[in-house]
Amino acid sequence: MSKKVHYSELGLVNTKEMFSKAVDGGYAIPAYNFNNLEQLQAIVTACAQTNSPVILQISKGARNYANSVMLRCMALGAVEMAREMGSNIPITLHLDHGDSFELCQSCVESGFSSVMIDGSHLPYEENIALTRKVVDFAHQFDVSVEGELGVLAGIEDEVSAENSSYTRPEEVEDFVTKTGVDSLAISIGTSHGAYKFKLKAGQAPPSLRFDILAEVEKRLPRFPIVLHGASSVIQSYVTLINQYGGKMEGAVGIPEEQLRKAAASAVCKINIDSDGRLAVTAKVREYLAQHPNEFDPRKYLGAAREELIALIKHKNEAVLGSAGKA
């Protein structure tokens, strides 16, 4: 068993102050998922260069992939890397879609500064009970906790749901009061994965349910709201993937203008995973197709890293509004 470590020893912060500033400032904190070194380097570099606070997100699957001890060292390295770049951006390490108390506990004890317990698939009272249990434990160590009401459709890592159900605004006050969560993920039409909607040719994605968001904001004034499944599924990457041997027909996401609108409201954390995966995959496919004799991972992963840096800078500056807010 690895040693217990508090997140402050790694130079990390919880989400309390960054969320408070985001709510007041009308922008959203970027929450980028990563699985490997190149993705982490890209996130830190782009956020340092745009002076943006950032939440580094790890799913259960990614934590297993990276190894929890290695992950702790990577988080420490991320903080020190930013400092070496002359940046003092606040960095949070967050468990994305924790599915059990035991997983959340393990993450808290291994240096995470924020955890999500996703009980949205459970009956309402069971969701409350599980979320409250995680909150009671995590708050002993000043670790932030995110809960969820409503179910997002789609598949991403081990998170899967065939059908979505919108968050019911009439439940949010009771849920937040009984659980003590620090932020709340809601379902207003976003979806996990790269295939968020089934559209006919020329058909635009449906609008997010801003009426639900407005009602939640009315019932929970200044309370941090989170959007999951908020990748835009940038079509230039989809085209590039398909051009170089991929098969991603019908992949579509959330229009960026809708995310900008959400970020200006009570939404102060927006999760982006699929867009990063698409950028990396597109550039790796392109590089290997154009350099068939190349077998040095640094070459094709380096190209992917540079593209991911550009993507994240764009998100921070033009979509989330977090650039310059550190």
C-alpha angles and dihedrals in degrees: 000000000000120000121267116251133181117230092238088067088063094049093251128138134210121242100254100098097034091052092048091053092046093052091050094043100046098237137106130242111237115239108195123186119221136184105176146025098271094052091049092048090051094049094049094044095049094045092046091049092049093040091236128152111237143199114212106210127206123184123207089257093049091050090053090047095050098036118241095250093048089047093056090053091047090053090051089048091050092056093047091046090056091049091050087055088057093253128131098189116156111250126197125192108212135186108227117213100351107194102195143032089241093057092049091048092051092050093049090051093049096054108276112148095200135026135189120214109197110202093149092117091057128084110276098257092046090051089053093049095049093044092048091052091054092045093051091052100040096046090060085070097038090251117152120237129208121197132188137224119185128027126261119212123226139060128272122156106320094335110104136164129162095200133034129217122197119238112262107230092207089067101050100082093049092046095049093045095049097042103037092219120171095219138010130221111211135189115236101148106301118125140197123254134019096293101065098151138021104228135176120233110293093006117135122227114262117260121261114255098261089166089066091046091051092050092049090049090050092052095042106034113197092358114140112254123194132208119206125191092032102145115131093214092227107227097216088065093046089051092049092049091051092044091058101046104290127127112214105141117171097012108155136159146181115312111246093232089062091051091050089054092049092048090056091058132052092309106107101163125049120185119219121182113130094055090057092049091050093050092051095044093047094052095043091051092046095047095048092046091051094042104039093167094054119106102159108115090206090066100052096032089047090055090049091049092054091051091049091052090055092047094050093047088053092050093049095046105035107024114026100028092222097124112114092013100105 
